Structure formats: structure tokens, C-alpha cells
């Protein structure tokens, strides 16, 4: 199974999911699946959140709060869930505000193991 297949399997099972990305902390998308046109530049959104995630990761390390696992940003329109895969990569799921948030978190946790195996 390819990265794209795994990402697609992540979003087809989550109501309201718009896109999923495997991203590097430098903002480069390794792979992506976009389910629908949301009216937002979802790739730009993911790139900008990569910068935010790097800052949060540094803060967590400085205060010795353990390993960062997940960061969630909610706005009036979207929910963005970022799940750490390893020291170089993270998984991003962008969904509509009224989507199934609980199932999205579950799918990201579940699919993160599969993605790590595929990334070798």
C-alpha cells in the first residue's frame, strides 16, 4: 500500500475530512490527498502550521514536557489535527468544523503506525 492510499484511507472514513498530508517540519509535503475543495489553500495552511509546530516542538523540548504527540488548532471554519510521526515528519488532517473530531483523532493515531512502517 502506498502513502497516498493510507492517507486516502484516513480521510474517507472521517466525516468532514478535507485533506491529509504527511509533512516534514520544514513545510515540505511528502504526500497528500485532498478530498474536496474547501475554498481554502489547504497546502499553504499545512505549510504555515509546520512553522507553528516546529515552535511548539522546541518549547516542549525546552520545558522537558515529554514527547510531543498531537497539536490541534480549531477555527470558526476548520479543525487541523497534527500528529507527530517521528523527529522529521508529522501527519496533518484538515477537516470541516462540523466533522467527526473523535473519529479523526482515532484514525490519525491508527494510521500513524501504518505510515511509519511505509516510511521505513
GISUL-V746246 format. One record per backbone hydrogen bond with DSSP energy under -0.5 kcal/mol. NH is the residue of the N-H (numbers start at 1). CO is the residue of the C=O. If there is no record, write none. Layout:
# GISUL-V746246
NH,CO ; NH,CO
This chain:
# GISUL-V746246
6,2 ; 7,3 ; 8,4 ; 9,5 ; 10,6 ; 11,7 ; 12,8 ; 14,11 ; 15,13 ; 17,14 ; 18,94 ; 19,94 ; 20,33 ; 21,92 ; 22,31 ; 23,21 ; 23,90 ; 24,28 ; 25,88 ; 27,24 ; 30,22 ; 31,22 ; 33,20 ; 35,18 ; 35,33 ; 36,18 ; 38,36 ; 42,40 ; 45,41 ; 46,42 ; 47,43 ; 48,44 ; 49,45 ; 50,46 ; 51,47 ; 52,48 ; 53,49 ; 54,50 ; 55,51 ; 56,52 ; 57,53 ; 58,54 ; 59,55 ; 60,56 ; 61,57 ; 62,58 ; 63,59 ; 64,61 ; 65,60 ; 71,82 ; 73,80 ; 75,78 ; 79,95 ; 80,73 ; 81,79 ; 81,93 ; 82,71 ; 82,80 ; 83,81 ; 83,91 ; 84,69 ; 85,89 ; 86,89 ; 90,23 ; 91,83 ; 92,21 ; 93,81 ; 94,19 ; 95,79 ; 96,16 ; 97,77 ; 99,96 ; 100,15 ; 101,99 ; 104,100 ; 105,101 ; 106,102 ; 107,103 ; 108,104 ; 109,105 ; 110,106 ; 111,107 ; 112,108 ; 113,109 ; 113,110 ; 114,110 ; 115,111 ; 116,112 ; 117,113 ; 118,114 ; 119,115 ; 120,116
